[in-house]
Amino acid sequence: MALADEVSFVKDVSIIVAGIVALSTFLSGVVEFIRQGRQHRAENLVQMRRRFLETPQYREILDMLQSGDPAIARASVQERRNFVGFLEEIALMVNSHLIRPEVAQYMFGYYVLLVARSDPFWAGLEREDVYWTLFNHFAGEMARMEKLPGRQNALRY
């Protein structure tokens, strides 16, 4: 084999090895990017759930919803709006593919359905108003998912 052929062969092998190294580095970066994205979404979801369950006004509303207390109709209209607004934030995150619908249903579906099924909660609020369309659609989706068999199997972010 001539020296020129050997140099050409080494050059070709070097290009192939460099391409393999570059491709593997790129793929590792993509995998890490996806992993970090999931981790970030998980942290945000845990923070949102904590905020939801630890806000005193929300806890009070949750207690009344859970017990079916009709006094919820006398709770602040603004606090009830804020409560539903929080649940709509979850719906927006689902619609934006930031949260899987199954995870939203598992973590918040129960509360969404408590609100949707509570007539006293909606006293002084127009449940069918255009501004509650997102919530009403989300509640319908949560009710549909509630009936699915095996809906909690293999939940992931």
N, C-alpha and C positions, 0 to 999 in steps of 0.2 A: 504494500500500500504506500502510495507516495505521500510525502510530507503534506502536500496541499490537501489530499484526501483525508488524512488524519486530522488536520486542523479543521476542516469542514465538518467531519464527524463529531469532533469534540464540541465545536460550536453548536451543531444541531442538538446534541444531547444536553448541552448547557441550557439552550433555549427551552427544551422540553421540561427539564428539571425546574427551571425558573418559573415556567408556566404552571406546573403542578404546585409549587410552593405558593405562588400568588393566588391560585384558585383555592387552595386549602385555607390560606389566610383570610381570603374574602368570605368563604363559607363559615369559618369560625366566627368572624365578625358579625355576620348575619344572624347566626344562632344566638350569640351573646346579646345582640340588639333585641331580638324577639324575647329572650328570657328576661331582660331588664324591663321591657315594656310590660310584660305580664306582672312582674314584681311591682312595678309602679302602679298598675291598675289595681292590684290586690291591696296595696297600702292605701290607696285612695278610697277603695270600697270599705275597708275596715274603719278608716277615719270617718267616713260618712255615716256608717252604721253606729259608731260610737257617738257622733254628734247627735244623731237621731234619737238614740236611746238615753242620752245623758242630758239633753236640753230639758230643763224643768217644765217648761210649758208643754212640750211634746209628751213628756212622761205623764203629765196630768191628763192630757187628751187621750193618751193610750189607755190609762187606767179607766177612764169613763167609757171608752169604746169597748174595752175588754169586758167590762161588767154590764154593758148595755144600759148605762145610766142615762136617763133622758135629760138630766141636767146639762149634758153636753150642748144642748141647744142654747143654753144661756152663757156658754163660754164665749170669750171674745171672738167676734167674727174675723178679726185680723189674724189672731192666732190660728184659727182653723184654716184660713187662707194660706198662711205660712206653712202649716202642716201639709196641706195638699200640694203646695208648691214644692216642698221638699220631695214628695213622692213623684212629682212631675220631673224633677231633676234626675231621678233614677230612670224614669221613662225616656228622657232625652239621651241619657248615657246608653241605654239599650238600643234606641233608634240609631245612635251614632256608632254602634258596634264597639263601644268601650267596655260594656258589661254584657256577658252572655245572658240571654233571656232566662235560661234555667237558673243561673246564679241570682238574678234579680228576683225571680219567683221564690227561690228558697230563702233569701235573706229579707225580702220586703213584701212578698206577695200576700202574706197573712195580714199585714197592716193595711195594704191597699184594699183588700177585700173587706176588712172591718169598716173602713171608711165608706166604700161603695155600698155596703149593705146597711148602713146606719142612716135612717131617715132623720133622726134628731140632729145628727152632725150637720146636715145640710140646711137646717133652719136658718133663714136669713141669707142663704147663698143660693144662687140659681144653678142647680146641678146640671141642667141642660144647656147652660150658657156656652157660647162658642169658646170662651176662654178656658173651659174645663174639658174641651174635646180631647186633649192629650191624655188627661187623667182618665176619662171615661174609656177611651180606647185601651189604655194600659190596664185598667181594671178588668175589662173584657178579656184581654189576653191572659191576665193572671188567673182569672176564673177558668178559662179554657185549659190552661196548663195544670191547674190544680187537679183536674180530673184525669190527667194522663198517667198511665201506669208506669212505674219505674222512673218517675220524673227526677228523682234525686240521684240516680245512678251516675257515677263517674263525673260529678260536678268538678269543674275546673275554671280558672280565670281565663 
